[in-house]
């Protein structure tokens, strides 16, 4: 369970960082570049997956430490 928690926490952190960096880049470059719709859809999907992974990680940590 400890290994799963470490992996999920790392994945959540990296995903959040990636979504923030890429999202801010797209926001600043959208006026200058023609960003394809599939790139925006990819980042929306990545954002949704990040939220789901983060919620699962928080849930795992809650059940591990609060309910233990």
C-alpha positions in Angstrom: 0.0 0.0 0.0 2.9 2.3 0.7 4.3 1.9 -2.8 0.9 2.5 -4.4 0.6 5.7 -2.3 4.0 6.9 -3.4 3.3 6.2 -7.0 -0.1 7.9 -7.0 1.3 10.9 -5.2 4.1 11.3 -7.6 1.8 10.8 -10.6 -0.6 13.4 -9.2 2.2 15.9 -8.6 3.7 15.5 -12.1 0.4 15.6 -13.8 -0.7 18.8 -12.0 2.6 20.4 -12.9 2.3 19.3 -16.5 -1.2 20.6 -16.8 -0.3 23.9 -15.3 2.7 24.5 -17.5 1.1 23.3 -20.7 -2.2 25.1 -20.0 -0.5 28.4 -19.3 1.6 28.0 -22.4 -1.4 27.4 -24.6 -3.2 30.4 -23.0 -0.3 32.7 -23.7 0.4 31.4 -27.2 -3.2 31.0 -28.5 -3.3 34.5 -29.9 0.1 34.1 -31.7 -0.2 30.5 -32.9 -2.9 28.5 -34.5 -3.2 25.8 -31.9 -5.0 22.7 -33.3 -8.2 21.7 -31.7 -6.8 18.2 -31.0 -4.0 19.7 -28.9 -6.6 21.5 -26.8 -8.7 18.4 -26.5 -5.6 16.4 -25.4 -4.9 19.0 -22.6 -8.5 18.9 -21.5 -8.4 15.1 -21.2 -5.1 15.4 -19.4 -6.6 17.9 -17.0 -9.6 15.6 -16.3 -7.3 12.6 -15.7 -5.2 14.7 -13.4 -8.3 15.7 -11.3 -9.4 12.0 -11.1 -5.9 10.8 -10.1 -5.6 13.6 -7.5 -9.0 12.8 -6.0 -8.1 9.1 -5.8 -4.8 9.9 -4.1 -6.5 12.1 -1.6 -9.0 9.4 -0.9 -6.3 6.8 -0.5 -4.4 9.0 1.9 -7.6 9.8 3.8 -8.5 6.1 4.3 -4.9 5.3 5.2 -4.2 8.0 7.8 -7.6 9.3 9.1 -9.6 6.1 9.3 -6.6 4.0 10.5 
